[in-house]
């Protein structure tokens, strides 16, 4: 996948975000250049800095030279998770190869070898119970399919995909790449690689407005001590208890009095913790299936009430 591709540049931006986390520096071109140059000097001073000075351009999606990339992967193995994310294969099939993702969706499975639920909506609730970047590739593989086998999965995503995407973009790395991600998905949507998605924003301005509505609701929950920050717990909680129209009529910005200390609602916390437990257990994958007995049962998982 060339970095000149929209998919390659998106992957480059996500890699740059993860690299900033490894270096412990802000998501900023100047900071990344300083930390990257310091890493080269301290650990690999024999590298030719003049020919390999791309640090500032990483945030725009540029890629490092192969030798430098290999050394970074050796020093920071966690970066390998970005490189092997199935998301890039799915997006490349849709954007670069201009074809559906049936061949990828058909290889979706659980790493622990348990069988997937036969009913599409049940599978989708398990796959999407927590808005997590790591599952986005699997979700898009189903959304970009055309086979009747996945018709019920696509129907479920028609209603739920936008909120899932918005909440996933509240956390890292989605919050840093939400515009290029949206622009790429918008192009695919307009070229009819995806079926209809309810309330799909017509441009990034509309997408950002929807994003800010959720962000204000997060501020409202944080002020009342229900969440501490934007993390997978907060996103799962909001997906579960997204406000109805009554809340929309309230002024979420009218935060009066001192903020409440962080204290999880026992009822909501119990549900979210069960959802997170199931999410961490259900490691989805695509590609070659594990070698397991045919009689292995479907593993039970909590069903999200209010997330149908």
C-alpha positions as a LaTeX table, in Angstrom:
\begin{tabular}{lrrr}
\hline
Residue & $x$ (\AA) & $y$ (\AA) & $z$ (\AA) \\
\hline
Unk1 & 0.00 & 0.00 & 0.00 \\
Unk2 & 1.62 & 3.22 & $-1.17$ \\
Unk3 & 1.66 & 6.24 & 1.11 \\
Unk4 & 0.33 & 8.21 & $-1.90$ \\
Unk5 & $-2.98$ & 6.38 & $-1.43$ \\
Unk6 & $-5.57$ & 8.01 & 0.83 \\
Unk7 & $-5.51$ & 4.79 & 2.84 \\
Unk8 & $-1.72$ & 4.90 & 3.12 \\
Unk9 & $-1.77$ & 8.48 & 4.33 \\
Unk10 & $-4.44$ & 7.70 & 6.92 \\
Unk11 & $-2.33$ & 4.80 & 8.17 \\
Unk12 & 0.67 & 7.12 & 8.30 \\
Unk13 & $-1.22$ & 9.58 & 10.51 \\
Unk14 & $-2.30$ & 6.81 & 12.89 \\
Unk15 & 1.30 & 5.56 & 13.00 \\
Unk16 & 2.49 & 9.09 & 13.82 \\
Unk17 & 0.00 & 9.28 & 16.69 \\
Unk18 & 1.21 & 5.97 & 18.13 \\
Unk19 & 4.81 & 7.09 & 17.69 \\
Unk20 & 4.09 & 10.28 & 19.68 \\
Unk21 & 2.72 & 8.07 & 22.47 \\
Unk22 & 5.88 & 5.94 & 22.38 \\
Unk23 & 8.10 & 9.02 & 22.51 \\
Unk24 & 5.93 & 10.58 & 25.23 \\
Unk25 & 5.58 & 13.80 & 23.25 \\
Unk26 & 2.55 & 15.90 & 22.23 \\
Unk27 & 0.81 & 15.26 & 18.92 \\
Unk28 & 2.69 & 18.14 & 17.36 \\
Unk29 & 5.05 & 18.35 & 14.37 \\
Unk30 & 7.78 & 20.22 & 16.22 \\
Unk31 & 7.69 & 17.93 & 19.24 \\
Unk32 & 7.72 & 14.84 & 17.03 \\
Unk33 & 10.72 & 16.15 & 15.09 \\
Unk34 & 12.66 & 16.86 & 18.30 \\
Unk35 & 11.88 & 13.47 & 19.81 \\
Unk36 & 12.49 & 11.60 & 16.55 \\
Unk37 & 15.85 & 13.27 & 16.01 \\
Unk38 & 16.81 & 12.59 & 19.65 \\
Unk39 & 15.90 & 8.92 & 19.20 \\
Unk40 & 18.07 & 8.71 & 16.09 \\
Unk41 & 21.00 & 10.42 & 17.79 \\
Unk42 & 20.84 & 8.43 & 21.04 \\
Unk43 & 20.19 & 4.97 & 19.65 \\
Unk44 & 21.06 & 4.96 & 15.98 \\
Unk45 & 23.47 & 7.83 & 15.42 \\
Unk46 & 24.86 & 6.14 & 12.32 \\
Unk47 & 21.63 & 6.86 & 10.42 \\
Unk48 & 21.87 & 9.52 & 7.73 \\
Unk49 & 19.68 & 12.25 & 9.26 \\
Unk50 & 19.87 & 14.47 & 6.20 \\
Unk51 & 18.23 & 11.80 & 4.02 \\
Unk52 & 15.76 & 10.58 & 6.63 \\
Unk53 & 14.35 & 13.77 & 8.10 \\
Unk54 & 10.63 & 13.17 & 7.62 \\
Unk55 & 9.49 & 13.52 & 11.20 \\
Unk56 & 7.44 & 16.68 & 10.71 \\
Unk57 & 5.65 & 15.23 & 7.70 \\
Unk58 & 4.56 & 12.07 & 9.50 \\
Unk59 & 1.52 & 13.89 & 10.87 \\
Unk60 & 0.41 & 14.50 & 7.27 \\
Unk61 & 0.66 & 10.81 & 6.45 \\
Unk62 & 4.21 & 10.53 & 5.09 \\
Unk63 & 6.13 & 7.34 & 5.82 \\
Unk64 & 9.67 & 6.85 & 7.06 \\
Unk65 & 12.31 & 5.07 & 5.04 \\
Unk66 & 12.20 & 1.29 & 5.40 \\
Unk67 & 15.38 & 1.05 & 7.49 \\
Unk68 & 14.24 & 3.69 & 9.96 \\
Unk69 & 10.78 & 2.11 & 10.19 \\
Unk70 & 12.26 & $-1.32$ & 10.91 \\
Unk71 & 14.41 & 0.10 & 13.70 \\
Unk72 & 11.42 & 1.87 & 15.24 \\
Unk73 & 9.40 & $-1.35$ & 15.17 \\
Unk74 & 12.29 & $-3.11$ & 16.90 \\
Unk75 & 12.60 & $-0.44$ & 19.59 \\
Unk76 & 8.82 & 0.02 & 19.99 \\
Unk77 & 7.07 & $-3.29$ & 19.16 \\
Unk78 & 3.67 & $-1.78$ & 20.01 \\
Unk79 & 3.88 & 0.13 & 16.71 \\
Unk80 & 3.48 & $-3.19$ & 14.91 \\
Unk81 & $-0.20$ & $-3.20$ & 15.92 \\
Unk82 & $-0.73$ & $-0.20$ & 13.66 \\
Unk83 & 1.01 & $-1.83$ & 10.73 \\
Unk84 & $-0.99$ & $-5.08$ & 10.91 \\
Unk85 & $-4.39$ & $-3.54$ & 11.68 \\
Unk86 & $-6.97$ & $-5.26$ & 9.39 \\
Unk87 & $-8.51$ & $-1.82$ & 8.81 \\
Unk88 & $-5.92$ & $-1.05$ & 6.13 \\
Unk89 & $-6.64$ & $-4.22$ & 4.17 \\
Unk90 & $-10.37$ & $-3.48$ & 4.26 \\
Unk91 & $-10.00$ & 0.16 & 3.20 \\
Unk92 & $-7.47$ & $-0.77$ & 0.53 \\
Unk93 & $-9.89$ & $-3.30$ & $-0.96$ \\
Unk94 & $-12.63$ & $-0.68$ & $-1.08$ \\
Unk95 & $-10.63$ & 2.36 & $-2.14$ \\
Unk96 & $-7.54$ & 1.13 & $-4.00$ \\
Unk97 & $-8.97$ & $-2.04$ & $-5.54$ \\
Unk98 & $-12.56$ & $-0.75$ & $-5.97$ \\
Unk99 & $-14.17$ & $-4.00$ & $-4.88$ \\
Unk100 & $-16.49$ & $-5.22$ & $-2.15$ \\
Unk101 & $-15.26$ & $-6.85$ & 1.04 \\
Unk102 & $-17.17$ & $-10.13$ & 0.87 \\
Unk103 & $-13.90$ & $-12.09$ & 0.80 \\
Unk104 & $-12.82$ & $-10.45$ & 4.07 \\
Unk105 & $-16.18$ & $-10.53$ & 5.86 \\
Unk106 & $-16.43$ & $-14.27$ & 5.18 \\
Unk107 & $-13.24$ & $-14.91$ & 7.15 \\
Unk108 & $-14.36$ & $-13.02$ & 10.28 \\
Unk109 & $-13.91$ & $-15.18$ & 13.37 \\
Unk110 & $-13.03$ & $-15.14$ & 17.06 \\
Unk111 & $-9.39$ & $-15.74$ & 17.98 \\
Unk112 & $-10.39$ & $-18.03$ & 20.84 \\
Unk113 & $-11.99$ & $-20.41$ & 18.33 \\
Unk114 & $-15.59$ & $-20.07$ & 19.50 \\
Unk115 & $-18.20$ & $-19.89$ & 16.77 \\
Unk116 & $-19.76$ & $-16.57$ & 15.88 \\
Unk117 & $-23.46$ & $-16.06$ & 16.62 \\
Unk118 & $-25.58$ & $-17.10$ & 13.65 \\
Unk119 & $-27.94$ & $-14.10$ & 13.89 \\
Unk120 & $-26.57$ & $-10.91$ & 12.38 \\
Unk121 & $-27.90$ & $-8.46$ & 15.01 \\
Unk122 & $-26.52$ & $-10.60$ & 17.85 \\
Unk123 & $-23.10$ & $-10.69$ & 16.23 \\
Unk124 & $-23.19$ & $-6.92$ & 15.62 \\
Unk125 & $-24.06$ & $-6.19$ & 19.25 \\
Unk126 & $-21.04$ & $-8.21$ & 20.34 \\
Unk127 & $-18.76$ & $-6.65$ & 17.76 \\
Unk128 & $-19.89$ & $-3.07$ & 18.42 \\
Unk129 & $-20.77$ & $-3.19$ & 22.13 \\
Unk130 & $-17.73$ & $-0.98$ & 22.85 \\
Unk131 & $-16.72$ & 1.68 & 20.28 \\
Unk132 & $-13.13$ & 0.58 & 19.79 \\
Unk133 & $-10.76$ & 1.54 & 16.98 \\
Unk134 & $-9.36$ & $-1.99$ & 16.93 \\
Unk135 & $-12.69$ & $-3.35$ & 15.66 \\
Unk136 & $-13.32$ & $-0.70$ & 13.00 \\
Unk137 & $-11.80$ & $-2.84$ & 10.24 \\
Unk138 & $-14.16$ & $-5.72$ & 11.01 \\
Unk139 & $-17.17$ & $-3.39$ & 11.10 \\
Unk140 & $-16.23$ & $-1.86$ & 7.73 \\
Unk141 & $-15.66$ & $-5.32$ & 6.22 \\
Unk142 & $-19.31$ & $-6.11$ & 6.98 \\
Unk143 & $-20.54$ & $-2.68$ & 5.93 \\
Unk144 & $-18.67$ & $-2.93$ & 2.61 \\
Unk145 & $-19.97$ & $-6.41$ & 1.80 \\
Unk146 & $-22.62$ & $-7.07$ & $-0.84$ \\
Unk147 & $-23.43$ & $-10.71$ & $-0.14$ \\
Unk148 & $-26.94$ & $-11.66$ & 1.04 \\
Unk149 & $-25.15$ & $-13.57$ & 3.79 \\
Unk150 & $-24.46$ & $-10.24$ & 5.53 \\
Unk151 & $-27.70$ & $-8.42$ & 4.68 \\
Unk152 & $-28.91$ & $-8.40$ & 8.30 \\
Unk153 & $-25.51$ & $-7.13$ & 9.48 \\
Unk154 & $-25.66$ & $-4.22$ & 7.04 \\
Unk155 & $-29.24$ & $-3.50$ & 8.05 \\
Unk156 & $-28.16$ & $-3.25$ & 11.69 \\
Unk157 & $-25.28$ & $-0.96$ & 10.77 \\
Unk158 & $-27.61$ & 1.34 & 8.83 \\
Unk159 & $-29.08$ & 2.42 & 12.18 \\
Unk160 & $-26.04$ & 2.21 & 14.45 \\
Unk161 & $-22.91$ & 2.91 & 12.41 \\
Unk162 & $-22.86$ & 6.72 & 12.64 \\
Unk163 & $-23.08$ & 6.84 & 16.43 \\
Unk164 & $-20.51$ & 4.04 & 16.67 \\
Unk165 & $-18.14$ & 6.00 & 14.44 \\
Unk166 & $-18.66$ & 9.28 & 16.32 \\
Unk167 & $-18.03$ & 7.67 & 19.70 \\
Unk168 & $-14.97$ & 5.82 & 18.40 \\
Unk169 & $-13.62$ & 9.21 & 17.29 \\
Unk170 & $-13.88$ & 10.55 & 20.86 \\
Unk171 & $-10.87$ & 8.45 & 21.88 \\
Unk172 & $-7.36$ & 8.03 & 20.49 \\
Unk173 & $-6.37$ & 7.66 & 17.74 \\
Unk174 & $-9.75$ & 8.43 & 16.19 \\
Unk175 & $-9.93$ & 11.92 & 17.69 \\
Unk176 & $-6.71$ & 12.89 & 15.89 \\
Unk177 & $-7.65$ & 11.53 & 12.47 \\
Unk178 & $-11.41$ & 11.99 & 12.41 \\
Unk179 & $-11.37$ & 14.40 & 9.44 \\
Unk180 & $-9.30$ & 12.28 & 7.02 \\
Unk181 & $-11.17$ & 9.18 & 8.19 \\
Unk182 & $-14.56$ & 10.81 & 7.60 \\
Unk183 & $-13.47$ & 12.19 & 4.21 \\
Unk184 & $-12.37$ & 8.72 & 3.07 \\
Unk185 & $-15.59$ & 7.07 & 4.30 \\
Unk186 & $-17.63$ & 9.86 & 2.68 \\
Unk187 & $-15.98$ & 9.18 & $-0.69$ \\
Unk188 & $-16.74$ & 5.47 & $-0.34$ \\
Unk189 & $-20.34$ & 6.22 & 0.70 \\
Unk190 & $-20.89$ & 8.53 & $-2.26$ \\
Unk191 & $-19.47$ & 5.89 & $-4.62$ \\
Unk192 & $-22.04$ & 3.46 & $-3.16$ \\
Unk193 & $-19.58$ & 1.04 & $-1.63$ \\
Unk194 & $-21.77$ & 1.27 & 1.49 \\
Unk195 & $-25.53$ & 0.94 & 1.65 \\
Unk196 & $-27.60$ & 3.71 & 3.16 \\
Unk197 & $-26.51$ & 4.92 & 6.61 \\
Unk198 & $-29.14$ & 6.79 & 8.61 \\
Unk199 & $-28.38$ & 10.50 & 9.21 \\
Unk200 & $-25.04$ & 10.30 & 7.39 \\
Unk201 & $-23.50$ & 13.82 & 7.44 \\
Unk202 & $-23.18$ & 15.46 & 4.02 \\
Unk203 & $-19.80$ & 17.02 & 4.81 \\
Unk204 & $-17.19$ & 17.23 & 7.54 \\
Unk205 & $-18.79$ & 20.36 & 9.03 \\
Unk206 & $-21.98$ & 18.38 & 9.69 \\
Unk207 & $-19.95$ & 15.46 & 11.03 \\
Unk208 & $-18.05$ & 17.77 & 13.37 \\
Unk209 & $-21.33$ & 19.29 & 14.62 \\
Unk210 & $-22.61$ & 15.82 & 15.53 \\
Unk211 & $-19.25$ & 15.11 & 17.15 \\
Unk212 & $-19.48$ & 18.25 & 19.29 \\
Unk213 & $-22.99$ & 17.34 & 20.47 \\
Unk214 & $-21.59$ & 14.10 & 21.90 \\
Unk215 & $-18.60$ & 15.98 & 23.29 \\
Unk216 & $-20.90$ & 18.41 & 25.14 \\
Unk217 & $-22.88$ & 15.50 & 26.53 \\
Unk218 & $-19.58$ & 14.03 & 27.72 \\
Unk219 & $-18.80$ & 17.34 & 29.45 \\
Unk220 & $-22.24$ & 17.19 & 31.05 \\
Unk221 & $-21.59$ & 13.64 & 32.35 \\
Unk222 & $-18.08$ & 14.54 & 33.49 \\
Unk223 & $-19.38$ & 17.56 & 35.37 \\
Unk224 & $-21.83$ & 15.32 & 37.19 \\
Unk225 & $-19.15$ & 12.79 & 38.05 \\
Unk226 & $-20.42$ & 9.99 & 35.78 \\
Unk227 & $-17.25$ & 9.76 & 33.68 \\
Unk228 & $-13.69$ & 10.88 & 34.34 \\
Unk229 & $-12.43$ & 11.36 & 30.78 \\
Unk230 & $-12.95$ & 10.16 & 27.23 \\
Unk231 & $-12.03$ & 6.49 & 27.26 \\
Unk232 & $-13.65$ & 3.24 & 26.20 \\
Unk233 & $-15.68$ & 3.17 & 29.44 \\
Unk234 & $-17.17$ & 6.60 & 28.71 \\
Unk235 & $-17.89$ & 5.75 & 25.08 \\
Unk236 & $-19.58$ & 2.47 & 26.00 \\
Unk237 & $-21.64$ & 4.19 & 28.67 \\
Unk238 & $-22.81$ & 6.91 & 26.28 \\
Unk239 & $-23.63$ & 4.38 & 23.57 \\
Unk240 & $-25.77$ & 2.57 & 26.14 \\
Unk241 & $-27.58$ & 5.60 & 27.56 \\
Unk242 & $-27.49$ & 8.12 & 24.70 \\
Unk243 & $-30.01$ & 10.82 & 25.70 \\
Unk244 & $-33.44$ & 11.06 & 24.19 \\
Unk245 & $-35.05$ & 14.21 & 22.86 \\
Unk246 & $-35.82$ & 15.40 & 26.39 \\
Unk247 & $-32.09$ & 15.77 & 27.04 \\
Unk248 & $-31.58$ & 17.45 & 23.69 \\
Unk249 & $-33.93$ & 20.22 & 24.82 \\
Unk250 & $-31.79$ & 20.88 & 27.89 \\
Unk251 & $-28.84$ & 23.24 & 27.84 \\
Unk252 & $-25.95$ & 20.87 & 28.45 \\
Unk253 & $-23.57$ & 23.80 & 28.70 \\
Unk254 & $-25.37$ & 25.31 & 31.69 \\
Unk255 & $-23.09$ & 23.71 & 34.28 \\
Unk256 & $-23.96$ & 25.35 & 37.56 \\
Unk257 & $-22.10$ & 24.87 & 40.84 \\
Unk258 & $-18.95$ & 22.88 & 41.55 \\
Unk259 & $-18.44$ & 19.68 & 39.54 \\
Unk260 & $-19.30$ & 16.44 & 41.28 \\
Unk261 & $-16.55$ & 13.97 & 42.20 \\
Unk262 & $-16.18$ & 11.03 & 39.86 \\
Unk263 & $-18.59$ & 8.33 & 41.00 \\
Unk264 & $-19.92$ & 5.64 & 38.71 \\
Unk265 & $-23.60$ & 4.89 & 38.85 \\
Unk266 & $-23.78$ & 1.34 & 40.28 \\
Unk267 & $-26.42$ & 0.19 & 37.80 \\
Unk268 & $-24.73$ & 1.69 & 34.76 \\
Unk269 & $-21.26$ & 0.69 & 35.93 \\
Unk270 & $-22.38$ & $-2.94$ & 36.29 \\
Unk271 & $-23.65$ & $-3.02$ & 32.72 \\
Unk272 & $-20.61$ & $-1.23$ & 31.25 \\
Unk273 & $-18.15$ & $-3.44$ & 33.12 \\
Unk274 & $-19.95$ & $-6.54$ & 31.83 \\
Unk275 & $-19.82$ & $-5.13$ & 28.31 \\
Unk276 & $-16.11$ & $-4.36$ & 28.65 \\
Unk277 & $-15.43$ & $-7.86$ & 29.97 \\
Unk278 & $-17.15$ & $-9.39$ & 26.96 \\
Unk279 & $-15.38$ & $-6.98$ & 24.62 \\
Unk280 & $-11.94$ & $-7.90$ & 25.94 \\
Unk281 & $-12.78$ & $-11.60$ & 25.68 \\
Unk282 & $-14.16$ & $-11.38$ & 22.14 \\
Unk283 & $-11.00$ & $-10.84$ & 20.10 \\
Unk284 & $-12.18$ & $-10.74$ & 16.50 \\
Unk285 & $-9.89$ & $-11.49$ & 13.58 \\
Unk286 & $-9.99$ & $-11.92$ & 9.81 \\
Unk287 & $-8.09$ & $-14.33$ & 7.63 \\
Unk288 & $-7.09$ & $-17.89$ & 8.36 \\
Unk289 & $-9.35$ & $-19.58$ & 10.86 \\
Unk290 & $-7.92$ & $-21.23$ & 14.00 \\
Unk291 & $-7.69$ & $-25.01$ & 14.02 \\
Unk292 & $-10.49$ & $-25.93$ & 16.46 \\
Unk293 & $-13.01$ & $-28.77$ & 16.73 \\
Unk294 & $-16.19$ & $-28.37$ & 14.66 \\
Unk295 & $-18.34$ & $-28.98$ & 17.72 \\
Unk296 & $-17.06$ & $-25.96$ & 19.67 \\
Unk297 & $-20.09$ & $-24.06$ & 21.03 \\
Unk298 & $-21.00$ & $-20.42$ & 20.65 \\
Unk299 & $-19.67$ & $-18.57$ & 23.66 \\
Unk300 & $-22.37$ & $-16.64$ & 25.59 \\
Unk301 & $-21.95$ & $-12.88$ & 25.93 \\
Unk302 & $-23.91$ & $-10.11$ & 27.66 \\
Unk303 & $-26.50$ & $-8.47$ & 25.42 \\
Unk304 & $-26.65$ & $-4.71$ & 25.62 \\
Unk305 & $-30.02$ & $-3.60$ & 26.83 \\
Unk306 & $-31.02$ & $-0.47$ & 24.99 \\
Unk307 & $-28.54$ & $-1.24$ & 22.22 \\
Unk308 & $-30.69$ & $-3.29$ & 19.87 \\
\hline
\end{tabular}
